[in-house]
Amino acid sequence: MTRPTARVLALLELLQVGGQSTVGELAKRLGVDERTVRRYAEHLADLDIPVQARRGRYGGYQLARGYKLPPLMLTDDEAVAVVLGLTVGRRSGLLANEVAAADSALAKLQRVLPSALAKRLASLLSTVEFTTPSRAGVPPGVPVLLELAEAAQHRRTVTIDYTAWDGRVSQRALDTYGLVFHSGRWYVTGHDHSRGEVRTFRLDRIAQTWPADGTYEVPPGFDSAAQVLAGIGSAGWKHEVVVQLHTTLAEARRRLPLTVGALTPVSGGVRLTARADRLDGMAQLLAGLGWAFTIEKPDALRIEVAALADRLRAAASPTAQML
């Protein structure tokens, strides 16, 4: 690539950042005079790239809004970041809506990378190990996702068509506080006008959204991710569990994920309010924490804890048989 051609492409890269740059700024960045910048801009125009000029003392150039740019020029670090981002996004389910687009983008990028860098990236992707399993994401409707994001940004109430887990369909007026991606699914959380409380909804169960009357403010300190995780932790389980843990709130929060249940400080410790499908599993969780605890309910949990204690004593006995 000749040096003038490289500088013409460098000008294009500078304009891709967005906004308008003065001729003087561009000349300084490119290491040329202002007359040469104007000539480079003419070269781009000859390639049908819509470079817009503004005349005057502080005149400059910018690309037309909405123009679909040609392939971007990436540094080695930027190329690695994009490849790893696409790879991780596919594994986590984040790109469930755009699997084909992600694969196509990754293939295009790998085709145009310098040979040495392409080989090193191929080596990385073939040897890297992930500590979390690959997830098949549940894709939401892209229009729904974008409309809720816009509503959240501008604090505008929306109406949603929602299908619950049991097939019931309802319309809800929702103040969108935040969007959360967790474990292969998108969730939206906010104030549900029909219930008069903060609720969490899965985006793949929202058929459509449309604007409603009203604006709102998000409560100070509201944590969308914490709200979603707490909601997941309390949904769809057989048993309600309330246990007082004899530890500090800070230590309980450090050891227990938000999906386990809600933690409330009380006199002498922390109250854990949770849901459980199996009480024997809850007994094992409590024993594994290593703290003293008091079971408030259910009574069946006390039976499971006693049974676990009996099994542990039997296993620790010198006469225990080796299997």
Disulfide bonds with the S-S distance in Angstrom:
none
